[in-house]
Amino acid sequence: MTLVETLVAVLMAVLLTTMVAAGIAAAVRIRAQSTFISGSQQVADTIGAALSDVLRYATDVETDGEGAVSAFTNVNYGITAGRIYVGAGDEDGDRGVIYLNAPGAAKKIPLLTNPGYSGLAVVPEDFDSDDDGIGGPLALHYSDGVFSGIYRLYDFAGAKLSEPIEFTFRALNG
C-alpha cells in the first residue's frame, strides 16, 4: 500500500468512528429525555392524586380579589388556615417539596415524602433554571367550587424542565 492509500483508509476509519460516536451520543440524549418525561409524568400523577385528596375535601376557602387561594381548611389532614407552598431548600431535602400549611406553621405537613418526588423539584410555571429561588406559594386558584393551578417539575441534576402541568379539582364539601 502506498502512503496515500494508507491515509485514505485511516481517514475513512476516523469518519466512520465519528459517525458512530455521534449516533450513540444522540441515542443517549434521547433516552435521558424520554426517561425524564416518563418520570415527570409519574410524579405529576402522584402529586395530582395527593392534591386531589386534600383539595376535594377542603372547606372555608379564602381567596384574594383575583381568586388566588390564601387559606383553606381540611379537617381530615388537620389543616386550618392552610396554604400550599413549595419548600425553598432552607432545610435538608425540602427544595421543591410541596407543603400543605403556611411557612412558619407549628408543624410542616408535606404533601408527599421526598422520595415521592423521585429527585424532581416542583417549581413555578415561569421558573428560570438560572435562578435557584423556587420556594413560595404554589399557584392555586379557586372559583365556583373548583381549584386549579399550574406548576412544572425540574431535575436539578440533569438540568431538565418539564412542560407545564395543570391541575383542576372540584371541591366536594363546598
TORNU-194947 format. One record per residue: x, y, z of N, C-alpha, C, O, CB in turn. Coordinates in pm, whole numbers, padded with zeros to 5 digits, always signed. Each point is the difference from the previous one (the first is absolute). Glycine has a CB too. Example, Ala and Ser with C-alpha at 12.3 -4.5 7.8 and 13.67 -1.06 7.14 Angstrom:
# residues 2
+01319-00569+00780-00089+00119+00000+00090+00120+00000+00104-00002+00066-00293-00115+00059
+00154+00222-00197+00082+00119+00006-00077+00109+00073+00051+00111+00017+00067-00174-00232
END
This chain:
# residues 174
+00084-00118+00000-00084+00118+00000+00089+00124+00000+00106+00005+00062-00290-00129+00060
+00135+00222-00192+00074+00125-00003-00042+00086+00119-00098-00031+00069+00117+00021-00321
+00054+00114+00274-00030+00092+00109-00137+00064-00018-00073+00019+00098+00318+00026-00071
-00281-00011-00150-00130+00063-00027-00113-00098+00032-00100+00039+00061+00205+00104-00241
-00092-00267+00141-00103-00099+00029-00017-00019+00150-00112-00013+00049+00163-00101-00265
+00061+00111+00289-00003-00016+00146-00071+00118+00065-00082-00019+00090+00295-00113-00099
-00182+00253-00036-00065+00119+00056-00150+00000-00028-00079+00038+00086+00293+00089-00115
-00254-00169-00091-00142-00008-00034-00070-00102+00089-00111+00025+00047+00162+00041-00285
+00012-00181+00260-00059-00103+00086-00015+00050+00144-00103-00025+00064+00204-00153-00211
+00000+00248+00197-00006+00056+00136-00110+00106+00007-00076+00003+00097+00323-00049-00062
-00256+00132-00134-00102+00104-00004-00140-00062-00001-00090+00049+00069+00249+00103-00190
-00179-00256+00044-00130-00067-00004-00034-00062+00136-00115+00005+00043+00147-00051-00290
+00066-00011+00313-00022-00059+00133-00037+00109+00101-00089-00020+00083+00251-00165-00136
-00094+00300+00046-00029+00111+00091-00141+00053-00025-00074+00025+00095+00318+00035-00087
-00283-00043-00134-00135+00048-00033-00106-00098+00048-00102+00041+00056+00194+00080-00255
-00070-00249+00177-00095-00101+00044-00013+00000+00153-00111-00008+00053+00166-00131-00255
+00056+00149+00272-00001+00005+00147-00072+00124+00050-00075-00007+00098+00290-00121-00093
-00193+00241-00070-00066+00125+00039-00151-00010-00018-00076+00044+00086+00282+00084-00151
-00249-00187-00046-00144-00014-00023-00064-00095+00101-00110+00026+00048+00148+00018-00292
+00029-00152+00277-00054-00093+00099-00007+00067+00137-00100-00016+00071+00194-00179-00201
+00010+00269+00169+00002+00069+00129-00112+00104+00007-00066+00013+00103+00315-00050-00085
-00270+00112-00126-00108+00100-00002-00136-00067+00012-00089+00051+00069+00231+00100-00210
-00161-00264+00075-00126-00073+00009-00025-00052+00140-00112+00007+00050+00136-00070-00289
+00078+00012+00304-00014-00049+00137-00031+00114+00095-00084-00015+00088+00242-00172-00139
-00091+00300+00035-00026+00116+00086-00144+00049-00016-00066+00034+00098+00309+00032-00113
-00293-00063-00107-00138+00042-00025-00098-00099+00064-00100+00041+00058+00170+00070-00274
-00042-00239+00205-00088-00101+00061-00002+00013+00152-00105-00016+00062+00153-00139-00254
+00066+00184+00252+00007+00017+00146-00081+00123+00042-00073-00006+00100+00301-00104-00096
-00216+00221-00078-00078+00120+00030-00150-00026-00012-00077+00043+00085+00269+00099-00165
-00232-00209-00025-00142-00029-00020-00052-00090+00110-00111+00020+00050+00140+00005-00297
+00049-00125+00286-00043-00088+00109-00013+00077+00131-00097-00019+00073+00209-00175-00187
-00016+00282+00145-00008+00079+00123-00122+00090-00001-00068+00013+00102+00318-00019-00082
-00280+00068-00133-00116+00088-00010-00130-00079+00015-00090+00044+00071+00220+00110-00219
-00140-00269+00083-00124-00078+00012-00016-00057+00141-00113-00011+00048+00127-00046-00292
+00096+00022+00309-00007-00045+00139-00048+00112+00090-00081-00023+00090+00265-00142-00133
-00135+00288+00020-00043+00116+00079-00149+00027-00022-00073+00024+00095+00305+00075-00110
-00277-00104-00108-00141+00026-00030-00088-00104+00067-00103+00033+00059+00166+00072-00280
-00024-00230+00212-00078-00108+00062-00002+00015+00153-00106-00012+00062+00166-00140-00253
+00055+00178+00249+00007+00018+00145-00079+00121+00045-00067-00004+00103+00291-00102-00104
-00218+00215-00076-00076+00121+00034-00149-00027-00002-00074+00048+00087+00257+00093-00183
-00229-00218-00001-00142-00031-00008-00044-00085+00119-00109+00021+00055+00120-00009-00305
+00073-00107+00291-00034-00082+00116-00006+00084+00127-00092-00016+00081+00200-00181-00191
-00011+00287+00128+00000+00087+00118-00119+00094-00005-00064+00023+00103+00315-00037-00089
-00282+00069-00131-00116+00090-00013-00129-00073+00032-00089+00057+00064+00212+00075-00239
-00136-00258+00133-00119-00078+00034-00010-00022+00150-00109+00008+00057+00120-00121-00280
+00102+00086+00288+00002-00020+00144-00037+00129+00073-00080-00002+00093+00256-00177-00120
-00117+00290-00016-00033+00129+00061-00148+00032-00023-00067+00049+00091+00305+00032-00127
-00287-00108-00084-00141+00025-00029-00094-00079+00091-00099+00054+00050+00164-00008-00285
-00033-00172+00256-00084-00083+00089+00006+00052+00143-00103+00006+00068+00143-00205-00216
+00079+00237+00193+00013+00051+00137-00070+00134+00017-00069+00022+00100+00287-00142-00079
-00201+00210-00117-00070+00130+00006-00151-00020-00006-00075+00070+00069+00271+00041-00179
-00240-00205+00030-00143-00029-00011-00057-00039+00136-00107+00047+00039+00138-00118-00277
+00040-00016+00309-00047-00043+00133-00016+00119+00094-00097+00006+00076+00211-00225-00108
-00021+00312+00026-00003+00114+00091-00104+00104-00043-00078+00047+00083+00319-00086-00034
-00243+00073-00177-00083+00111-00045-00147-00036-00019-00086+00086+00016+00287+00003-00125
-00232-00211+00075-00140-00038-00020-00083+00016+00127-00120+00028-00007+00195-00189-00169
-00012+00143+00290-00072+00010+00127+00037+00125+00078-00020+00006+00122+00010-00255-00116
+00064+00348-00074+00035+00126+00065-00127+00081+00025-00094-00002-00079+00321+00001-00033
-00227+00072+00224-00112+00088+00034+00057+00136+00038+00122+00017+00009-00266-00213+00068
+00057+00291-00054+00040+00134+00045+00112+00057-00086+00101+00049+00051-00168-00111+00181
+00049+00057-00363+00102+00049-00092-00004+00151-00004-00105+00059-00024+00089-00269-00114
+00131+00273+00160+00013+00145-00007+00084+00035-00121+00103-00062-00026-00124+00085+00278
-00023+00079-00327+00074+00042-00118+00019+00151+00003-00070+00072+00071-00022-00265-00204
+00190+00238+00054+00016+00143-00015-00094+00046-00112-00080-00079-00049+00323+00070+00129
-00235+00133-00120-00091+00055-00100+00012-00064-00136-00091+00012-00082+00103+00197+00205
+00099-00278-00151+00021-00060-00131-00019-00151+00001+00029-00067-00099+00129+00251+00048
-00207-00238+00161-00028-00143+00008+00115-00086+00050-00014-00122+00008-00141+00160-00190
+00269+00022+00215+00112-00077+00054-00034-00043+00142-00045+00081+00081+00211+00045-00227
-00143-00253+00176-00033-00054+00132+00100+00051+00103+00121-00014-00017-00222-00192-00089
+00046+00266+00214+00087+00047+00107-00008-00091+00122+00090+00002+00084-00120+00233-00167
-00077-00314+00095-00013-00095+00111-00115-00095-00026-00095+00032-00071+00189+00137+00231
-00082-00289-00102-00109-00097-00006+00011-00091+00122+00102-00002+00069-00109+00010-00324
-00100-00083+00278-00004-00094+00112-00028-00139-00055-00078-00017-00094-00003+00197+00254
+00146-00280-00101-00031-00139-00029+00018-00076+00130+00112-00030+00041-00037+00048-00286
-00187-00048+00310+00006-00063+00133+00060-00140-00007+00060-00045+00098-00260+00177-00030
+00186-00202-00180+00058-00134-00013+00152+00002+00008+00061-00097+00045-00256+00033-00185
+00255+00173+00098+00145+00013+00003+00048+00087+00116+00120+00023+00017-00118-00053-00264
-00095+00079+00327+00037+00087+00111+00050+00135-00046+00088+00059+00064-00033-00261+00067
-00110+00252-00241+00046+00126-00056-00104+00108+00029-00117-00013-00034+00245-00108-00149
-00083+00227+00247-00082+00120+00016+00084+00117-00049+00120+00006+00027-00250-00103+00173
+00069+00186-00270+00072+00112-00062+00115-00052-00084+00109+00057-00001-00172+00094+00192
+00038-00261-00263+00103-00062-00083+00026+00079-00126-00084+00076-00048+00018-00295+00138
+00184+00199-00141+00041+00065-00124+00103-00091-00065+00096-00039+00067-00142+00275+00023
+00030-00270-00212+00095-00088-00067+00120+00082-00045-00014+00099-00072-00172-00254-00003
+00303+00113+00121+00122+00070-00040+00111-00100-00027-00009-00117+00036-00059+00318+00098
+00174-00152-00199+00112-00084-00040+00121+00037+00083+00032+00118+00017-00122-00139-00251
+00157-00082+00287+00121+00022+00080+00112+00062-00082+00019-00033-00118-00084-00160+00261
+00139+00284-00079+00106+00073-00070+00138-00060+00018+00097+00052-00056-00233+00150+00085
+00147-00310+00046+00130-00058+00023+00063+00048+00128+00120-00019+00021-00092+00000-00264
-00108+00083+00331+00052+00049+00127+00040-00115+00091+00089+00014+00084-00233+00190-00106
+00078-00317+00006+00030-00118+00080+00047-00111-00092-00026+00005-00121-00144+00061+00296
+00239-00165-00120+00050-00110-00082-00113-00067-00076-00099-00044+00059+00284+00009+00104
-00169+00028-00293-00094-00073-00083-00135+00064-00020-00092-00066-00048+00206-00128+00126
-00131+00322-00043-00134+00057-00015-00015+00087-00124-00107+00056-00023+00087-00061+00270
+00125+00016-00327-00008+00081-00122-00094-00066-00100+00022-00114-00043+00213+00198+00080
-00341-00012-00075-00095-00048-00098-00104-00095+00054-00072-00063-00078+00249+00092-00084
-00187-00042+00295-00100-00087+00062-00126+00082+00030+00010+00113+00048+00172-00261+00053
-00300+00092-00129-00126+00069+00025-00042-00022+00145-00002-00113+00049-00066+00087-00291
+00034+00138+00310-00051-00006+00137-00143+00052+00002-00040+00081-00084+00273-00050+00178
-00311-00078+00004-00143+00032+00006-00035+00109+00099-00117+00034+00013+00076-00265-00079
+00138+00285+00135-00030+00108+00095+00098+00112-00022+00105-00017-00063-00198-00146+00232
+00060+00277-00116+00079+00119-00025+00140-00011+00059+00018-00068+00101-00228+00202-00104
+00309-00068-00059+00134+00001+00059-00006+00057+00141-00073+00095+00027+00176-00070-00255
-00025-00083+00318+00002+00047+00138-00106-00065+00086-00010+00030+00119+00098+00184-00202
-00170-00304+00025-00101-00069+00079+00070-00091+00102+00115-00038-00019-00281+00046-00174
+00094-00041+00299+00059-00083+00107+00049-00133-00055+00104-00050+00043-00256+00159+00123
+00080-00167-00260+00038-00129-00056-00009+00008-00152-00105+00033-00055+00025-00155+00262
+00191+00091-00276-00001-00002-00146-00062-00132-00044+00044-00107+00043+00162+00256-00058
-00306-00142-00070-00068-00120-00050+00035-00017-00148-00053+00071-00084-00137-00044+00253
+00280-00122-00200+00033-00020-00142-00111-00072-00073-00066-00088+00056+00307+00082+00004
-00263+00043-00185-00100-00069-00083+00046-00143-00026-00079-00094+00012+00010+00313-00119
+00195-00235+00071+00062-00130-00023+00132-00002+00075+00058+00104+00028-00170-00131-00255
+00159-00091+00257+00136-00008+00055+00098+00024-00113-00035-00020-00116-00037-00143+00298
+00191+00204-00151+00098+00034-00102+00023-00110-00104+00012+00033-00118+00094+00111+00286
-00098-00274-00130+00017-00101-00104-00115-00003-00100+00016-00051-00111+00114-00081+00275
-00246+00186-00126-00113+00004-00091+00023+00090-00120-00075-00009-00098-00070-00035+00291
+00245+00129-00189+00028+00091-00110+00108-00054-00094+00029+00062-00102-00095+00128+00250
+00126-00303-00115+00101-00065-00085+00112+00095-00041+00047-00006-00114-00225-00146+00031
+00221+00237+00173+00111+00091-00031-00041+00123-00076+00085+00082-00034+00059-00277+00033
-00272+00211-00028-00048+00118-00072-00051+00103+00099-00044-00035+00110-00015-00106-00311
+00065+00267+00162-00049+00108+00084-00118+00068-00068+00000+00018-00122+00231+00016+00220
-00331+00002-00019-00113+00077-00051+00046+00145-00010+00055+00055+00096-00229-00215+00006
+00150+00222-00216+00040+00139-00022-00116+00075-00065-00090-00062-00058+00335-00005+00034
-00244+00200+00033-00106+00079-00064+00002-00016-00151+00101-00040-00058-00090+00204+00246
-00122-00131-00250-00010-00011-00147+00106+00083-00070+00053-00042-00104-00298+00003+00128
+00278+00155+00030+00096+00091-00064+00142-00019+00053+00080+00093-00007-00266+00070-00027
+00218-00279+00088+00130-00026+00060+00111+00018-00101-00010-00045-00115-00096-00114+00275
+00213+00225-00117+00120+00020-00081+00112-00078+00068+00031+00025+00116-00106+00206-00199
+00134-00325+00012+00101-00087+00061+00124+00077+00047+00079-00053+00078-00162-00132-00223
+00102+00308+00099+00112+00081+00048-00028+00056+00139+00092+00039+00071-00035+00019-00308
-00184-00054+00274-00042+00052+00131-00038-00117+00088-00095-00073-00031+00015+00290-00071
+00151-00237+00211-00025-00115+00087-00113+00025+00099-00032-00089+00078+00272+00028-00103
-00301+00179+00025-00106+00032+00095-00131-00063-00039-00074+00055-00082+00188+00158+00133
-00145-00329+00006-00121-00072-00040-00107+00001+00107-00114-00036-00027+00254-00106-00117
-00107+00180+00264-00096-00008+00110-00108+00105-00009+00016+00104-00064+00163-00196+00204
-00290+00063-00074-00110+00096+00008-00132-00068-00028-00005-00122-00018+00159+00303-00052
-00260-00103+00068-00133-00058-00021-00012-00065-00138+00054+00050-00098-00150+00123+00252
+00025-00284-00159-00030-00064-00127-00118+00075-00061-00095+00034+00071+00182-00262+00008
-00083+00253-00208-00110+00070-00068-00126-00084+00010-00015-00100-00070+00176+00214-00089
-00252-00073+00246-00124-00073+00024-00115+00100-00003+00002+00100+00072+00118-00278+00067
-00219+00150-00221-00116+00088-00013-00128-00077+00033-00005-00122-00011+00125+00259-00164
-00222-00061+00217-00129-00060+00036-00110+00089-00055-00002+00120+00023+00098-00228+00187
-00187+00045-00283-00113+00074-00055-00115-00096-00022+00018-00106-00060+00136+00274-00050
-00272-00133+00157-00121-00080-00019+00018-00146+00043-00046-00091-00068-00015+00241-00120
+00129-00171+00300+00017-00135+00053+00108-00082-00068+00008-00121+00021-00244+00131+00037
+00320+00054-00140+00103-00073-00074+00138+00058+00032+00023+00121-00012-00188-00173-00172
+00256-00036+00225+00140+00038+00020+00074-00024-00130-00026-00099-00069+00017+00042+00317
+00101+00145-00282+00083-00020-00118+00139+00059+00027+00017+00088+00084-00220-00082-00237
+00298-00056+00081+00135+00049+00014+00090-00055-00107-00042-00080-00084+00007+00101+00328
+00160+00022-00239+00098-00041-00100+00138+00003+00063+00031+00088+00081-00175+00000-00271
+00226-00183+00153+00138-00007+00049+00083-00077-00102-00053-00049-00100-00022+00059+00343
+00204-00020-00219+00090-00079-00083+00088-00083+00092+00009+00027+00120-00011+00146-00305
+00066-00271+00129+00097-00082+00074+00137+00025-00059+00016+00014-00121-00190-00190+00174
+00275+00182+00035+00136+00029-00044+00096-00102+00059-00006-00032+00118-00048+00276-00137
+00141-00293-00064+00106-00092+00041+00129+00080+00012+00063+00033-00100-00177-00233-00014
+00153+00232+00238+00120+00080+00021+00125-00073-00045+00094+00064-00048-00206+00048+00239
+00115-00244-00178+00119-00076-00038+00019+00003-00152+00112+00016-00048-00142-00164+00250
-00080+00131-00277+00011-00004-00145-00038+00128-00069+00005+00008-00123-00052-00244+00139
+00009+00339+00061-00041+00130-00054-00110-00015-00106+00008+00057-00108+00223+00030+00153
-00333-00167-00010-00113-00019-00091-00126+00056+00065-00024-00019+00119+00132-00188-00220
-00189+00277+00020-00122+00064+00046-00119-00059-00076+00001-00005-00123+00125+00218+00181
-00228-00257+00016-00118-00060-00063-00086+00107-00065+00017+00120+00023-00013-00305+00144
-00097+00139-00248-00103+00088-00053-00089+00042+00117-00003-00070+00101+00009-00042-00332
-00079+00223+00220-00092+00038+00108-00104-00110+00028-00054-00061-00092+00087+00303+00029
-00058-00264+00191-00095-00102+00043-00117+00072+00066+00017+00067+00101+00166-00244-00068
-00301+00163-00092-00120+00066+00052-00084-00100+00078-00004-00119-00033+00006+00282-00160
-00068-00114+00296-00092-00086+00075-00128+00077+00030+00000+00122+00013+00194-00249+00088
-00303+00051-00091-00131+00056+00033-00075-00102+00084-00010-00117-00039+00004+00257-00175
-00047-00098+00330-00076-00087+00086-00124+00075+00051+00008+00115+00040+00202-00241+00027
-00322+00058-00071-00122+00057+00053-00008-00033+00148+00016-00116+00038-00133+00097-00262
+00092+00120+00307-00016-00021+00144-00135-00066+00025-00103+00048-00047+00250+00153+00101
-00145-00311+00020-00125-00074+00026-00074+00051+00121-00121-00024+00013+00224-00172-00117
-00034+00264+00193-00063+00049+00122-00041+00146-00009-00040+00060+00100+00173-00225+00025
-00123+00222-00243-00045+00139-00018+00067+00092+00095-00026+00120-00003-00188-00201-00075
END
